[in-house]
Amino acid sequence: MFNIGDFARHGRVSVRMLRHYDAIGLLQPAEVDPFSGYRRYDGAQLARLNRLVALKDLGFTLDQVGVLLDDAVTGEQLRGMLALRLAELEESVAADQARLRQVEARLRAIESESTMSDTNVLIKSVPSADYVELRATAASFSPDDIGPVVQPLCAELGELLAHAEATPDPDGRLTCWYDQQPDGSVAVHAGVPVIATGADTNGLTVTTLPGAEVAVLTHRGPMDQVMASWQGLLTWVENAGRRTGGPSREVYLETSSDPKTWVTELQEPIG
């Protein structure tokens, strides 16, 4: 038998909660000393305590918990309910983390408004080039919409390219470019420049990305922090009295397993 303090410690709950569960009839002690009023619990009651806390954490009211316990919910049923709740919590955490990343990205954009230097931006001419590419559609330019599209698209491009009749340009880099659609969606392109292609491109489309004069800014770090860099580049273009003149491009110069080390060239065609 355990006194209430030891039972609380083994059950990872507070003594106060055990007294509350006793008062409402959810978990009454196995014995109560008639003279001292000390509560004692036996080890078998830990199973009921575990179910009680698990059901409470699932969001059930204590009244509902009592009914479920009295109906003798099985361990298998409880495991299924907990697994479902775990999936819901993981989805909620992922959504909260995505919102946090967006807030951080906006904050970095605000913080960089007064620090963007003209010397960070260059203008250069890029020649026309043939690419093998994959395309997909994102709902908007929101990081939550773009990120889940770009990453698997680039991964699929690499897998298909490995078995395609195509010779990549040895000086080329993986490039993504984006076309805003009239309905607000974004056509996302992921491509690699090639110097030759055969008849079987393994499902990849061969396209020509036209040459352009572009304003260039080098972004260092993960792509979920690119918003501030893009806004700085576009502000520079406007302040320089130039106009944007085509789909924005991201050329991945250096990538590794650690996104913090990435180096990406942002290119905005200008007129």
N, C-alpha and C positions, 0 to 999 in steps of 0.2 A: 504494500500500500504506500501511496505517496501523500505527503501533506500538500496543501494547496500551492505552496511556493515551489516545491520540487516538480509538481505536476505542470505548473505554468511554465517552468523552465524547460522541461522536456517537450512540452507541446508548443513552445515558442509563442506563447500568448502572455498577456498580463494577468496578474492576480485579479485586478479589477474586472477584467472581462469574464473570468471564470465565475466570479461572484454574480455578475450580471446574467450570465447564461443559467446559473442556478436559480436566480430569482424569477426568470421567465419560463423555467421548466425545460430549457433546451438541453442542459447537461448538468444533472444533479450529482453530487458526490455519492460515492458508494456507501460511505458512512459519515455520520455527523456525531461527534462526541456530545452526549446529552448534557454534560456538565460544562465543558469548555466551549462548545459550539464549533470546535475545530473540524474542518472538512478534510476528508481523506478520499483519495481516488485510487482505483486499481489500474494496472497497465492496460487492460483491455479497453478502457474508456478512451485511450488515445485515438483509437480508430474512429470513434464517433466524433471526437474533437477535430480530427483531421478533415472529416467529411463536412462538419459544420463550417469550419473556416473556409474550405474550398468552395462550398456552395455560396457562402457569403461573398467571397471574392468574385464569384461569377456574376454577382449583381442581384441575387435573390434577396428579398426581405427576410427578416428573421422569422416572421410568420410562415413564409413559404419554405424556409429552411426546415422548420419544425415538421411541416407536412411531409417533405421529401425524406427526412430522416425517419419519420414514423412509417413511411411506405417502404423503408429499407432499400434505398437506392443502392444498387450493386456497385462494386468497384469498377467493373467494366463500363457501366453507364456513366459513372462519375468521370472516368478517364476520358470518355468520349466528349462529355460536356466541357471538361477542362481543355482538351485539345482544341475544340471549337473556340473557346474563349481566348486561348493563347493565340490562335490565328487572328482573331479580331483585334487583340491588343497589339500584335506585331504590325498589322496593317495600320492601326491608328498611330503607332510610334513612327512608322515609315512616312506617313502623311505629315506628322508633326516635324520630322527631320527635314522633309522636303520644304515645308513652309519656313523652317529656320534657315535653310540655305538661301531661300529667296530673300528673306529679310536681310541676311548678311550681305548678299549680293547688292541689294539696294543701298545698304549702308555704305558699302565700299564705293559705290557709284557716287553717292552724295559726298563722301569724304574726299574723293579724287577731283571734284569739280574745280577746285582752286589750285590743284597741283599739276595739271596736265601742261606740259611744256611743248612749245612748237617743235623743239628739237627732237621730240620723241617720234615725230611723223616724217616719213620720207615720201617722195613721189617717184614712181618708176614706171616703165613700160614693160608689160609682160606679153610675150608673143602668143599667138594662137597655138593651140596644142590639141592633139587627139587624146581622148580619155576613154577608158572602159569604166562604166559606172553602174550603180544601182540607184533606184529612186524610191522614195516613200513620201508619205504626207504626214505632217504634224498639224495639230489643230491650230496652233498659233506659235509665236516666237517666245512664249513663256518658257522658262527653263524646265518646268514640269512637263511641257509638251514636247520640246525639242530633244532634251536629254535621252528619254526612253526610245526615241526614234534613231538618233544618230549612232549611239553606241552599238546596238545590234546590227545596224545597217553596215557600218564599217567592218564589223566582225564577219558578216556574211560575204561582203565584198572580198575579203582576204581569202576565205575558204573557196569561193568560186574561181577566183583568179589563179589559184594554185593548180587548177585543172583546165584552164582555158588556153586556147591557142592565141596567146598574146605575149608580146615582149615588152615589159615595162621599161620606160625610160630610166636608165641608171641614175640620172640626175634629178628625176622627178620625186614628188612627195605625195602622200595621201592628201587629198583635198576635198573639202566639203563646200558646197555653195547652195544658196537658198533663194528661191523665187517666191515672193509674196503673191498669193492668189486673190482674185476679186472678192472671194467669200471670207477672206481673212486667214485662211489656212496657208500653210507654207509647204512648197514642194522642196523636199530635202534631197540633195544629190551627194553621193559619195563616190569619188572616182580616183583613178590612178593614171597618170599620163603614160602613153605607150608610143613606141616607135614602129610597131608592126602588129597586125592582127591576122589571124587565119579565119577559116570558115566557121569553126566551132569556138564561140566565145563563152560557152558554158552558161548561157542565160544572161550574160552581161551585155549592156547596150554600149555601142561605140558612138561617141558624140564628140563634137568639136567645141571646145570652150574658146570663144573668140579672144583675140588679143585686146588689151585695154591699157589705158593709163590708170594707174591705181594709186590711191593714198595708202600707205603701209604703216602699220604699228605692230611691234612685236609684243605679244602677250606671254608672260612667263607665269606658269602655275596651272592649276587645274581649270578645266573648262567651265566648271560651275561658278567660277569667279570672273568670267570673261566679260560680263555686262559692263563693268566700269571701263574696261579697255575699249569696247565698241563705242560706248557713249563718248569717251574722250576723242576717239578717231572721228566720229561723225560731227562732233562740235568743232574740231579743227577744220574739217571740210567746209562747214558753214561759215566759219570765221574767215577762211581763206577766199570766200566768194565763189566757191566751186559748187557744182551740182553732182549728186550721185547719178551714176549712169549705167547701172546693171546689177546683177545679183552679187551680193556680198560673198566673199570667199574666205575660207580658213585653210591655211596650208600648214600641215603638221610637220614642223622641222625636226623636233626631237620628242620622242615618246618613250616611256618606260613603264614599269609596273607601278611606279610612284608618280601619280599625276602632279605632285608638287614640283617635279623637275621638268615638266613639259614646256616646250617652247613652240609657240604657234604664231605664224605670221597672219595678221588680219589684213585683208585687202578689200578696199572699197573702190570700185570703178568710179571715176569722176569725169565730168565733162567741162 
